[in-house]
Amino acid sequence: MEQSGTLSIFDSRKEERLNAATGDQISARKYNAVMLLTLMWGFLVNAAMVEYLAVPVMRLFSGVGPVWLFIGYFVLALAGVFLSAKSQNPWISFLGYNLLVLPIGVMLCFILPGFPVSVVTKALLLTGVVTATMTLLGLVRPQLFLGLGRTLLIALLVGIVAELVATFLLHYTGTLFDWLFVILFSAYIGYDVAKSQMYPKTVDNAVDCALDIYLDIINIFIRLLALLSRRD
């Protein structure tokens, strides 16, 4: 899942667009409500896919090699992020959001059945605690995060490259990178929440900010699954 972080390369273009007030502005309460509802939509779609479509999804893609699955996931996720970043129409941005949510749901259909229910439950609870804590910090102490954008992006890209080298060349199988990315994406939640409050409060910006936070949360959840499964 760390490849989703690579999509943050679009941050500079997105920053430029998000700081341009191109839509009707709404109240802070409505803006945050749209952001929360968009986030909840993504998680509900993922939960429904895992609960009701896991077996059909695995059958449907059973003949597809893992490399092609990865390419399909990456292309759809990339298209979703790009569409959201380029669009100034909230419905187009929401379409882009769903282009990201659906392939992540397919991925979860493949990986979650391999974990005990107790591990999945613990990972969900811990992800919720981390998300709530970092969201609160991002809202109450935004100055802790607002200057970290470039640092977080560099750390993320270095971490991705380092993990690829360690995994495929050095055959490293430890937990160092899982811990690293849990910490990194936790900081990203605080950063993305803090930044979301700095943008013009439009529906389109709320959807785009929800996409960023959704990616942060999903990455934390996947990494915690890996960590907890090794302890059980």
Secondary structure, DSSP 8 states (H G I E B T S, - for coil): -THHHHGGGGHHHHHHHHTS--S-B--HHHHHHHHHHHHHHHHHHHHHHHHHSHHHHHHHTTTS-HHHHHHHHHHHHHHHHHHHHH--SHHHHHHHHHHHHHHHHHHHHHHGGGS-HHHHHHHHHHHHHHHHHHHHHHHH-GGGTTT-HHHHHHHHHHHHHHHHHHHHTS---SSHHHHHHHHHHHHHHHHHHHHHTTS--BHHHHHHHHHHHHHHHHHHHHHHHHHHHHH-
